[in-house]
């Protein structure tokens, strides 16, 4: 059976927004003010550069109980990487111990714990803590006698699945378990004319319906909130009927199908974002 890959909108992660404050704080470094970073404040007189990764990994060291050996564990989730470059006077550059100890104490104040700190290597600290019921891991590495240090903070999280396989089996499974499935079928802009690539989706719907001769479905058309509400409702109705006609044209009994458009009346996402509007522009198959 041919399988169709359909990209779904990326899930917006619920992490703290810090980039704007980081830029403002970096400009104040010369004023000897602590930098505002993600969760923690950075050391004074450092220039900050940060990078956010929606899904990344971080390897954390931990000391094995009653042993000089260390264990490595790789965690996955939402990661923030911050790089600090010293821009102050040479005689006041902090020592690696001072930098590491500051983060170690900050983690302790959050109720966290030190997972790795070796007195023979004062340039490294790994720890963990919880905040707002979320699990975090932190790794601090100091370089060049304190002139540069890096902080990795990872919020433990599973990867958001951005690609879903849409085939006849998936359609039947969703109809059986949830009673409906949203399909993102492409039409010409502002029209009910199916684009050529819609044929793949139609073929999978037909295969699903042929495998279950007793199954009846309703095709529901939906739009975002852009434009006139009445026009959107008519457009969604025309599109639902266009999909139904395409299915009938492939040999499915018309009596097993119905179609109706709802326009912008039943959003499933926020219409104030491009991502949300994209999710709302859909045709749903609803089990009858």
Secondary structure, DSSP 4 states (H G I P E B T S, - for coil): ---EEEE-PPPPP-PPP-HHHHHHHHHTGGGTPPPB-SSSBPPTTEEEEEEEEEEEEEEEEEEPTTSS-EEEEEEEEEEEEEEEEE-S-GGGPPPHHHHHHHHHHHHHHTT-EEEEEETTEEEEEEEEEEETTEEEEEEEEEEGGGTEEEEEEEEE-PPP--EEEESHHHHHHHHHHTSEEEE---B-TTS-PBPTTHHHHHHHHHHHHHH-TT--EEEEEE--SSS-HHHHHHHHHHHHHHHHHHHHTTT--GGGEEEEE-TTTT-SS-TTSHHHHHHHSEEEEEE-
